[in-house]
Amino acid sequence: MVSQASKEALLSFFETLRIEVGSNVGITVVTPGLVGTQLTNVERLEESNALWIPRLSVKKCAKAIVSSAKREDKYLTVPSWTKTIFLWKILCPEIVNSIMNFVFISLAKRRKIQ
């Protein structure tokens, strides 16, 4: 929960900063999905029941970020399929929250009990 709150706070901070500094400074807000790093190793993904989520390679993620910054994009979401989650979160937040709770919390707890 703290992690998600921190992400939301950073998003708001950079959106506000973009308005305050105007067009003189380019700001690209990157919202990556799972990237194949030490933070997303198999053991950690198993603990949180997220092993089924595809991970983007670090190289592909870095290339996408550099390309997006060069284009002066305001936002980048990689991989692109994760954009649908944000859309669903806007349209049906209760449904997304229920699914996320079930998948990442309830199922993970059941695995630990067994």
DSSP file (Angstrom, degrees, kcal/mol; ACC not computed):
  #  RESIDUE AA STRUCTURE BP1 BP2  ACC     N-H-->O    O-->H-N    N-H-->O    O-->H-N    TCO  KAPPA ALPHA  PHI   PSI    X-CA   Y-CA   Z-CA
    1    1 A M     >        0   0    0      0, 0.0     4,-2.4     0, 0.0     5,-0.2   0.000 360.0 360.0 360.0 -41.1    0.0    0.0    0.0
    2    2 A V  H  >  +     0   0    0      1,-0.2     4,-2.5     2,-0.2     5,-0.2   0.903 360.0  53.7 -63.8 -39.7    2.8    2.4    0.8
    3    3 A S  H  > S+     0   0    0      2,-0.2     4,-2.1     1,-0.2    -1,-0.2   0.930 110.4  45.4 -60.7 -46.7    4.4    1.6   -2.5
    4    4 A Q  H  > S+     0   0    0      1,-0.2     4,-2.4     2,-0.2    -1,-0.2   0.895 112.4  51.3 -65.6 -40.1    1.3    2.5   -4.5
    5    5 A A  H  X S+     0   0    0     -4,-2.4     4,-2.2     1,-0.2    -1,-0.2   0.893 109.5  50.9 -63.3 -39.1    0.7    5.6   -2.4
    6    6 A S  H  X S+     0   0    0     -4,-2.5     4,-2.4     2,-0.2    -2,-0.2   0.902 109.4  50.6 -64.1 -41.2    4.3    6.7   -3.1
    7    7 A K  H  X S+     0   0    0     -4,-2.1     4,-2.4     1,-0.2    -2,-0.2   0.923 111.1  48.0 -62.9 -44.1    3.8    6.1   -6.8
    8    8 A E  H  X S+     0   0    0     -4,-2.4     4,-2.3     1,-0.2    -1,-0.2   0.890 111.1  51.3 -64.3 -38.9    0.6    8.2   -6.9
    9    9 A A  H  X S+     0   0    0     -4,-2.2     4,-2.5     2,-0.2    -2,-0.2   0.908 110.5  48.5 -64.8 -42.0    2.3   11.0   -4.9
   10   10 A L  H  X S+     0   0    0     -4,-2.4     4,-2.7     2,-0.2     5,-0.2   0.902 109.4  52.9 -64.6 -40.7    5.2   11.1   -7.4
   11   11 A L  H  X S+     0   0    0     -4,-2.4     4,-2.1     1,-0.2    -2,-0.2   0.940 111.9  45.0 -59.7 -47.6    2.8   11.2  -10.3
   12   12 A S  H  X S+     0   0    0     -4,-2.3     4,-2.3     2,-0.2    -2,-0.2   0.895 111.7  53.8 -62.7 -40.6    1.0   14.2   -8.8
   13   13 A F  H  X S+     0   0    0     -4,-2.5     4,-2.8     1,-0.2    -2,-0.2   0.943 111.7  43.1 -59.4 -49.4    4.3   15.8   -8.0
   14   14 A F  H  X S+     0   0    0     -4,-2.7     4,-2.2     2,-0.2    -1,-0.2   0.834 111.9  53.3 -71.6 -31.2    5.6   15.6  -11.6
   15   15 A E  H  X S+     0   0    0     -4,-2.1     4,-1.4    -5,-0.2    -1,-0.2   0.912 113.4  44.4 -65.7 -41.2    2.3   16.6  -13.1
   16   16 A T  H  X S+     0   0    0     -4,-2.3     4,-2.4     2,-0.2    -2,-0.2   0.914 112.4  51.6 -67.0 -43.6    2.3   19.7  -10.9
   17   17 A L  H  X S+     0   0    0     -4,-2.8     4,-2.7     1,-0.2     5,-0.3   0.894 105.5  56.0 -60.1 -40.9    6.0   20.4  -11.7
   18   18 A R  H  X S+     0   0    0     -4,-2.2     4,-1.0     1,-0.2    -1,-0.2   0.891 110.5  45.0 -58.9 -40.3    5.3   20.1  -15.4
   19   19 A I  H  < S+     0   0    0     -4,-1.4    -2,-0.2     2,-0.2    -1,-0.2   0.912 114.5  48.3 -69.3 -43.3    2.7   22.9  -15.0
   20   20 A E  H  < S+     0   0    0     -4,-2.4    -2,-0.2     1,-0.2    -1,-0.2   0.874 115.8  40.7 -69.3 -38.4    4.9   25.1  -12.9
   21   21 A V  H >< S-     0   0    0     -4,-2.7     3,-0.9     1,-0.2    -1,-0.2   0.643  96.9-156.8 -87.1 -13.3    8.0   25.0  -15.0
   22   22 A G  G ><  -     0   0    0     -4,-1.0     3,-0.7    -5,-0.3    -1,-0.2  -0.341  50.6 -33.1  73.7-154.4    6.2   25.2  -18.3
   23   23 A S  G 3  S+     0   0    0      1,-0.2    -1,-0.2    -4,-0.1    -4,-0.1   0.427 116.3  85.8 -86.7   1.4    7.6   24.0  -21.6
   24   24 A N  G <  S+     0   0    0     -3,-0.9     2,-0.5     1,-0.1    -1,-0.2   0.773  91.2  46.3 -73.6 -24.8   11.2   24.8  -20.8
   25   25 A V  S <  S-     0   0    0     -3,-0.7     2,-0.4    -7,-0.2    -1,-0.1  -0.974  79.5-139.9-123.3 125.9   11.8   21.5  -19.0
   26   26 A G        -     0   0    0     -2,-0.5     2,-0.5    -3,-0.0    47,-0.1  -0.689  19.2-173.9 -84.8 132.6   10.6   18.2  -20.5
   27   27 A I        -     0   0    0     -2,-0.4     2,-0.6    45,-0.1    -2,-0.0  -0.982   6.2-172.6-129.2 120.1    9.2   15.7  -18.0
   28   28 A T        -     0   0    0     -2,-0.5     2,-0.6    47,-0.0    47,-0.2  -0.958  13.6-151.1-111.7 117.5    8.2   12.2  -19.1
   29   29 A V  E     -a   75   0A   0     45,-2.6    47,-2.4    -2,-0.6     2,-0.5  -0.792  13.3-157.8 -89.9 121.6    6.4   10.2  -16.4
   30   30 A V  E     -a   76   0A   0     -2,-0.6    47,-0.2    45,-0.2    45,-0.0  -0.876  14.7-176.4-105.9 127.3    7.1    6.5  -16.8
   31   31 A T  E     -a   77   0A   0     45,-3.2    47,-0.7    -2,-0.5     2,-0.1  -0.801  17.4-172.9-120.8  87.8    4.8    3.8  -15.4
   32   32 A P  E     -a   78   0A   0      0, 0.0     3,-0.1     0, 0.0    45,-0.0  -0.461  15.7-142.9 -81.5 152.2    6.4    0.5  -16.1
   33   33 A G        -     0   0    0     45,-3.1     2,-0.4     1,-0.2    22,-0.1   0.198  66.1 -30.5 -80.5-146.8    4.8   -2.9  -15.4
   34   34 A L        -     0   0    0     20,-0.4    22,-3.0     2,-0.0     2,-0.4  -0.606  64.6-164.5 -75.9 127.4    7.0   -5.7  -14.2
   35   35 A V  B     -b   56   0B   0     -2,-0.4     2,-2.0    20,-0.3     5,-0.2  -0.930  31.4-107.9-112.9 137.0   10.6   -5.4  -15.4
   36   36 A G  S    S+     0   0    0     20,-3.3    22,-0.4    -2,-0.4     2,-0.2  -0.410  71.9 124.7 -68.8  82.1   12.9   -8.4  -15.2
   37   37 A T  S >  S-     0   0    0     -2,-2.0     3,-1.0    20,-0.1    -3,-0.0  -0.632  80.4 -85.5-125.1-175.9   15.2   -7.2  -12.4
   38   38 A Q  G >  S+     0   0    0      1,-0.2     3,-1.1    -2,-0.2    -2,-0.1   0.793 125.7  62.1 -64.2 -27.1   16.3   -8.6   -9.0
   39   39 A L  G 3  S+     0   0    0      1,-0.3    -1,-0.2    -4,-0.1    -3,-0.1   0.751 107.2  44.3 -69.8 -22.1   13.2   -7.1   -7.5
   40   40 A T  G <  S+     0   0    0     -3,-1.0    -1,-0.3    -5,-0.2    -2,-0.2  -0.183  82.0 145.7-115.3  40.2   11.0   -9.3   -9.7
   41   41 A N    <>  -     0   0    0     -3,-1.1     4,-2.3     1,-0.1     5,-0.2  -0.279  65.1 -99.1 -72.6 166.6   12.8  -12.6   -9.3
   42   42 A V  H  > S+     0   0    0      1,-0.2     4,-2.5     2,-0.2     5,-0.2   0.862 120.1  53.8 -57.4 -41.8   10.9  -15.8   -9.3
   43   43 A E  H  > S+     0   0    0      1,-0.2     4,-2.1     2,-0.2    -1,-0.2   0.923 110.8  45.5 -62.2 -44.3   10.8  -16.2   -5.5
   44   44 A R  H  > S+     0   0    0     -3,-0.2     4,-1.6     1,-0.2    -1,-0.2   0.900 112.9  50.5 -66.5 -39.3    9.3  -12.7   -5.0
   45   45 A L  H  <>S+     0   0    0     -4,-2.3     5,-3.1     1,-0.2     6,-0.6   0.883 109.4  51.3 -67.0 -36.8    6.8  -13.2   -7.7
   46   46 A E  H ><5S+     0   0    0     -4,-2.5     3,-1.2    -5,-0.2    -1,-0.2   0.909 106.5  55.0 -64.0 -41.3    5.7  -16.6   -6.2
   47   47 A E  H 3<5S+     0   0    0     -4,-2.1    -1,-0.2     1,-0.3    -2,-0.2   0.880 115.5  37.7 -58.8 -39.3    5.3  -14.9   -2.8
   48   48 A S  T 3<5S-     0   0    0     -4,-1.6    -1,-0.3    -5,-0.1    -2,-0.2   0.280 111.6-117.7 -98.8  11.1    2.9  -12.3   -4.2
   49   49 A N  T < 5S+     0   0    0     -3,-1.2    -3,-0.2    -4,-0.2     3,-0.2   0.836  81.0 120.6  59.9  34.9    1.2  -14.8   -6.7
   50   50 A A    > < +     0   0    0     -5,-3.1     3,-1.4    -6,-0.2    -4,-0.2   0.136  25.8 111.8-115.4  18.4    2.4  -12.7   -9.6
   51   51 A L  T 3  S+     0   0    0     -6,-0.6    -1,-0.1     1,-0.3    -5,-0.1   0.780  73.3  61.3 -63.7 -26.2    4.5  -15.3  -11.5
   52   52 A W  T 3  S+     0   0    0     -3,-0.2    -1,-0.3    -7,-0.2    -2,-0.1   0.624  80.8  98.8 -76.6 -14.1    1.9  -15.3  -14.3
   53   53 A I  S <  S-     0   0    0     -3,-1.4     2,-0.1    -8,-0.1    -3,-0.0  -0.625  80.6-119.6 -79.4 125.5    2.5  -11.7  -15.2
   54   54 A P        -     0   0    0      0, 0.0     2,-0.4     0, 0.0   -20,-0.4  -0.379  25.3-140.7 -65.2 140.3    4.9  -11.2  -18.1
   55   55 A R        -     0   0    0    -22,-0.1     2,-0.3    -2,-0.1   -20,-0.3  -0.841   6.6-134.3-104.3 139.8    8.1   -9.3  -17.3
   56   56 A L  B     -b   35   0B   0    -22,-3.0   -20,-3.3    -2,-0.4     2,-0.1  -0.688  29.5-109.8 -87.3 141.7    9.6   -6.8  -19.7
   57   57 A S     >  -     0   0    0     -2,-0.3     4,-2.3   -22,-0.2     5,-0.2  -0.388  20.5-122.4 -70.3 152.3   13.4   -7.0  -20.2
   58   58 A V  H  > S+     0   0    0    -22,-0.4     4,-2.8     1,-0.2     5,-0.2   0.898 112.6  53.6 -59.5 -41.4   15.5   -4.2  -18.7
   59   59 A K  H  > S+     0   0    0      2,-0.2     4,-2.4     1,-0.2    -1,-0.2   0.924 109.7  45.8 -62.4 -46.5   16.9   -3.5  -22.2
   60   60 A K  H  > S+     0   0    0      2,-0.2     4,-2.2     1,-0.2    -1,-0.2   0.900 113.8  50.0 -64.0 -40.2   13.5   -3.1  -23.8
   61   61 A C  H  X S+     0   0    0     -4,-2.3     4,-2.2     2,-0.2    -2,-0.2   0.933 111.4  48.1 -63.2 -46.3   12.3   -0.9  -20.9
   62   62 A A  H  X S+     0   0    0     -4,-2.8     4,-2.5     1,-0.2     5,-0.2   0.908 111.5  50.2 -62.3 -42.8   15.3    1.3  -21.1
   63   63 A K  H  X S+     0   0    0     -4,-2.4     4,-2.6     1,-0.2     5,-0.2   0.910 110.5  50.1 -62.1 -42.0   15.0    1.7  -24.9
   64   64 A A  H  X S+     0   0    0     -4,-2.2     4,-2.3     2,-0.2    -1,-0.2   0.897 111.1  49.3 -63.5 -40.1   11.3    2.6  -24.6
   65   65 A I  H  X S+     0   0    0     -4,-2.2     4,-2.5     2,-0.2    -2,-0.2   0.932 112.5  46.4 -65.7 -46.1   12.1    5.2  -21.9
   66   66 A V  H  X S+     0   0    0     -4,-2.5     4,-2.4     2,-0.2    -2,-0.2   0.929 114.0  48.2 -63.0 -45.3   14.9    6.8  -24.0
   67   67 A S  H  X S+     0   0    0     -4,-2.6     4,-1.8     1,-0.2    -1,-0.2   0.912 112.5  49.0 -61.0 -42.7   12.7    6.9  -27.1
   68   68 A S  H  <>S+     0   0    0     -4,-2.3     5,-2.4    -5,-0.2     4,-0.4   0.904 111.1  49.1 -64.4 -42.5    9.8    8.4  -25.2
   69   69 A A  H ><5S+     0   0    0     -4,-2.5     3,-0.9     1,-0.2    -1,-0.2   0.889 109.0  53.2 -64.8 -39.1   12.0   11.1  -23.7
   70   70 A K  H 3<5S+     0   0    0     -4,-2.4    -1,-0.2     1,-0.3    -2,-0.2   0.873 109.4  48.4 -63.1 -36.5   13.4   11.9  -27.1
   71   71 A R  T 3<5S-     0   0    0     -4,-1.8    -1,-0.3    -5,-0.2    -2,-0.2   0.541 112.4-125.2 -78.4  -6.1    9.9   12.4  -28.5
   72   72 A E  T < 5 +     0   0    0     -3,-0.9    -3,-0.2    -4,-0.4   -45,-0.1   0.847  44.1 177.9  61.0  37.3    9.1   14.5  -25.4
   73   73 A D      < -     0   0    0     -5,-2.4    -1,-0.2     1,-0.1     3,-0.1  -0.367  30.1-144.0 -64.8 148.5    6.2   12.3  -24.5
   74   74 A K  S    S+     0   0    0      1,-0.2   -45,-2.6   -46,-0.2     2,-0.3   0.820  81.8  20.1 -82.5 -32.5    4.4   13.4  -21.3
   75   75 A Y  E     -a   29   0A   0    -47,-0.2     2,-0.4    -7,-0.1    -1,-0.2  -0.973  58.7-170.8-137.5 149.4    3.7    9.8  -20.3
   76   76 A L  E     -a   30   0A   0    -47,-2.4   -45,-3.2    -2,-0.3     2,-0.5  -0.968   1.6-174.1-140.1 125.8    5.0    6.3  -21.0
   77   77 A T  E     -a   31   0A   0     -2,-0.4     6,-0.2   -47,-0.2     5,-0.1  -0.977  23.7-138.5-118.6 118.0    3.4    3.1  -19.9
   78   78 A V  E    S+a   32   0A   0    -47,-0.7   -45,-3.1    -2,-0.5     2,-0.1  -0.980  81.8  30.2-128.7 141.6    5.4   -0.1  -20.7
   79   79 A P  S >  S-     0   0    0      0, 0.0     3,-1.9     0, 0.0     4,-0.3   0.683  86.7-137.3 -67.1 159.2    4.6   -2.7  -21.7
   80   80 A S  G >  S+     0   0    0      1,-0.3     3,-1.8     2,-0.2     4,-0.3   0.759  95.7  70.4 -63.0 -26.2    1.7   -1.1  -23.6
   81   81 A W  G >  S+     0   0    0      1,-0.3     3,-1.2     2,-0.2     4,-0.4   0.763  85.9  69.5 -63.9 -21.5   -0.8   -3.8  -22.6
   82   82 A T  G X> S+     0   0    0     -3,-1.9     4,-1.2     1,-0.2     3,-0.7   0.665  78.8  78.9 -71.4 -13.4   -0.8   -2.5  -19.0
   83   83 A K  H <> S+     0   0    0     -3,-1.8     4,-2.1    -4,-0.3    -1,-0.2   0.847  84.0  63.2 -59.6 -32.5   -2.6    0.7  -20.2
   84   84 A T  H <> S+     0   0    0     -3,-1.2     4,-2.7    -4,-0.3    -1,-0.2   0.851  97.3  56.3 -62.7 -32.7   -5.8   -1.4  -20.2
   85   85 A I  H <> S+     0   0    0     -3,-0.7     4,-2.4    -4,-0.4    -1,-0.2   0.922 107.0  48.6 -63.9 -43.0   -5.4   -1.8  -16.4
   86   86 A F  H  X S+     0   0    0     -4,-1.2     4,-1.7     2,-0.2    -2,-0.2   0.897 111.3  50.5 -63.5 -39.6   -5.3    2.0  -16.0
   87   87 A L  H  X S+     0   0    0     -4,-2.1     4,-2.5     2,-0.2     5,-0.2   0.940 112.2  46.1 -63.2 -47.3   -8.4    2.4  -18.2
   88   88 A W  H  X S+     0   0    0     -4,-2.7     4,-3.4     1,-0.2     8,-0.3   0.874 109.0  56.7 -61.7 -36.8  -10.3   -0.2  -16.2
   89   89 A K  H  < S+     0   0    0     -4,-2.4    -1,-0.2     1,-0.2    -2,-0.2   0.856 110.8  43.8 -64.4 -34.3   -9.1    1.4  -13.0
   90   90 A I  H  < S+     0   0    0     -4,-1.7    -2,-0.2    -3,-0.2    -1,-0.2   0.916 122.0  37.4 -74.0 -44.8  -10.7    4.7  -14.1
   91   91 A L  H  < S+     0   0    0     -4,-2.5    -2,-0.2     1,-0.2    -3,-0.2   0.880 136.8  12.9 -77.3 -39.7  -13.9    3.2  -15.4
   92   92 A C     X  +     0   0    0     -4,-3.4     4,-2.0    -5,-0.2     3,-0.4  -0.526  66.0 163.5-138.5  67.5  -14.5    0.5  -12.7
   93   93 A P  H  > S+     0   0    0      0, 0.0     4,-2.6     0, 0.0     5,-0.2   0.844  76.8  55.5 -60.6 -34.7  -12.1    1.0   -9.7
   94   94 A E  H  > S+     0   0    0      2,-0.2     4,-2.3     1,-0.2     5,-0.2   0.907 108.6  47.7 -65.2 -40.3  -14.1   -1.3   -7.4
   95   95 A I  H  > S+     0   0    0     -3,-0.4     4,-2.5     2,-0.2     5,-0.2   0.934 113.1  47.5 -65.9 -46.0  -13.8   -4.2   -9.8
   96   96 A V  H  X S+     0   0    0     -4,-2.0     4,-2.9    -8,-0.3     5,-0.2   0.923 112.5  49.7 -61.5 -44.4  -10.1   -3.7  -10.4
   97   97 A N  H  X S+     0   0    0     -4,-2.6     4,-2.6    -5,-0.2    -1,-0.2   0.903 111.1  49.4 -61.6 -41.3   -9.5   -3.4   -6.6
   98   98 A S  H  X S+     0   0    0     -4,-2.3     4,-2.4     2,-0.2    -2,-0.2   0.922 113.3  45.9 -64.4 -43.9  -11.5   -6.6   -5.9
   99   99 A I  H  X S+     0   0    0     -4,-2.5     4,-3.0     2,-0.2     5,-0.3   0.936 114.2  47.8 -64.5 -46.7   -9.6   -8.6   -8.6
  100  100 A M  H  X>S+     0   0    0     -4,-2.9     4,-2.7     1,-0.2     5,-0.5   0.907 112.3  50.1 -61.8 -41.9   -6.2   -7.3   -7.4
  101  101 A N  I  X>S+     0   0    0     -4,-2.6     5,-2.2    -5,-0.2     4,-1.8   0.929 114.0  45.0 -61.6 -45.6   -7.1   -8.1   -3.8
  102  102 A F  I  <>S+     0   0    0     -4,-2.4     5,-2.3     3,-0.2     6,-0.2   0.950 119.4  40.1 -63.7 -49.7   -8.1  -11.6   -4.7
  103  103 A V  I  <5S+     0   0    0     -4,-3.0     5,-0.2     3,-0.2    -2,-0.2   0.937 127.0  29.2 -68.1 -48.5   -5.1  -12.3   -7.0
  104  104 A F  I  <5S+     0   0    0     -4,-2.7    -3,-0.2    -5,-0.3    -1,-0.2   0.725 133.6  22.2 -92.4 -21.8   -2.4  -10.7   -5.0
  105  105 A I  I  X<S+     0   0    0     -4,-1.8     4,-2.3    -5,-0.5    -3,-0.2   0.822 123.3  41.3-110.2 -56.7   -3.5  -11.0   -1.4
  106  106 A S  I  ><S+     0   0    0     -5,-2.2     4,-2.1     1,-0.2    -3,-0.2   0.940 120.1  42.7 -61.9 -49.6   -6.1  -13.8   -1.0
  107  107 A L  H  ><S+     0   0    0     -5,-2.3     4,-2.0    -6,-0.2    -1,-0.2   0.877 113.3  52.9 -66.9 -36.3   -4.4  -16.3   -3.2
  108  108 A A  H  > S+     0   0    0     -5,-0.2     4,-1.6    -6,-0.2    -1,-0.2   0.900 109.4  49.4 -64.8 -39.6   -1.0  -15.5   -1.8
  109  109 A K  H  X S+     0   0    0     -4,-2.3     4,-1.8     1,-0.2    -2,-0.2   0.902 109.0  52.6 -65.2 -40.6   -2.3  -16.1    1.8
  110  110 A R  H  X S+     0   0    0     -4,-2.1     4,-1.9     1,-0.2    -1,-0.2   0.892 106.7  53.0 -62.6 -39.3   -3.8  -19.4    0.7
  111  111 A R  H  < S+     0   0    0     -4,-2.0    -1,-0.2     1,-0.2    -2,-0.2   0.897 108.5  50.0 -62.6 -39.9   -0.5  -20.6   -0.7
  112  112 A K  H  < S+     0   0    0     -4,-1.6    -1,-0.2     1,-0.2    -2,-0.2   0.854 108.7  52.5 -67.9 -34.4    1.3  -19.8    2.6
  113  113 A I  H  <        0   0    0     -4,-1.8    -1,-0.2     1,-0.3    -2,-0.2   0.887 360.0 360.0 -68.8 -39.2   -1.3  -21.7    4.6
  114  114 A Q     <        0   0    0     -4,-1.9    -1,-0.3    -5,-0.2    -2,-0.2   0.496 360.0 360.0 -70.6 360.0   -0.9  -24.8    2.4
